[in-house]
Amino acid sequence: MTKLKKIAQYLTEKKWDMTFITNPTTVNYLTGFAMDPHERIMGLMIFPDRAPLLFTPELEVEKSKTFVDFDVIGYADSENPWIKIHAQLSHQNIKTIAVEFDHLILSKSDGLKSVVSDSTFTNLSPYINQLRLIKSDDEIQKMIKAGQYADRCFDIGFEFAASQQHITEMDVVAKIEFEMKRQGISEMSFETMVLTGARAANPHGVPEPVDIQPNKLLLFDLGVMSQGYASDASRTISIGQPSDFDRKIYDITREAQQAAFDFVKPGVTAFEIDQVARDIITKAGYGEYFTHRTGHGIGMDVHEFPSIGGSEDITIEKGMCFSIEPGIYIPNKVGVRIEDCLYVTETGAKSFTQTPKDLLLY
């Protein structure tokens, strides 16, 4: 059964009348058609009892027709898209529309309500999350390739960061992303992070034109988009000799990351994985400085369902893909994070990235 037919069957079971899917990633996942509509309107309409319909800006219609075998309706920038959508739906008795609550912005919600004013919205996001949760062999192969590019990023960044004095964080970011462009990668999966010394104590720090410090740790967090799938990995290296304290923090983080990774297998829970990493850091006396969940799902988005250690627990199954990324962040002193994304096998897990995790000195 195709993904579109699964959704149509789900609509039938729920007695819902249609979907209006506006998330470009979800549309890509379901149809193979990838585009960013920017401020324009794109909507994938799936029905329980008839063929789907794709609504898209006019300039994308011909491209979309190479991916879908059902009708595509386009609209010009000079047209009101909601009037055209209303024309498609006005003859139908639409009472319940399934949308992704975590993506439908207010302006599009209001526009859709103007078309079907008597309808109510219901949340399709949980079902889409479940569809995307277990990756196929083909998806995993694409993510392995994305992971290989992440490893190349590390090689490039490590060597360049240590190549000469007065290299800044932003210099290293620019070098990594320039070389990825040369190798055919058009998009990183998120903003590349390179943070020196105590600046890495901010888990979501932003690289700046700041010189990389000698005899300090240097944190990298990066990934690419390859064939529609993301990679995401973190490594912390040392430029010169680290202090005994910095090395201690690194070793604790390294132990926690490896223990959590080794614990992963079908049947355990996300909370249990998080607890394995958190217990090691807490017992070492630094639990208050591990300020985030242990991991997140990954696939066509760099962050997706499930959360490893978030507010909702989930039992791990073969084919799930997620990160293991404990960290210790001590303000004004040091920040260390080590991260791999993995796919769950029948007996354990395998990493998408292979860059060594022992502390590398440059």
Secondary structure, 3 states (H helix, E strand, C coil): CCHHHHHHHHHHHHCCCEECECCHHHHHHHHCCCCCCCCCCCEEECCCCCCCEEEEEHHHHHHHHCCCCCEEEEECCCCCHHHHHHHHHCCCCCCEEEECCCCCCHHHHHHHHHHCCCCEEEECHHHHHHHHHCCCHHHHHHHHHHHHHHHHHHHHHHHHHCCCCCCEHHHHHHHHHHHHHHCCCCCECCCCEEEEHHHHHCCCCCCCCCECCCCEEEEEEECEEECCEECCEEEEEEECCCCHHHHHHHHHHHHHHHHHHHHCCCCCEHHHHHHHHHHHHHHCCCHHHCCCCCEEECCCCCCEEEEECCCCCCECCCCCEEEECCEEEECCCEEEECEEEEEECCCCEEECCCCCCCCCEC
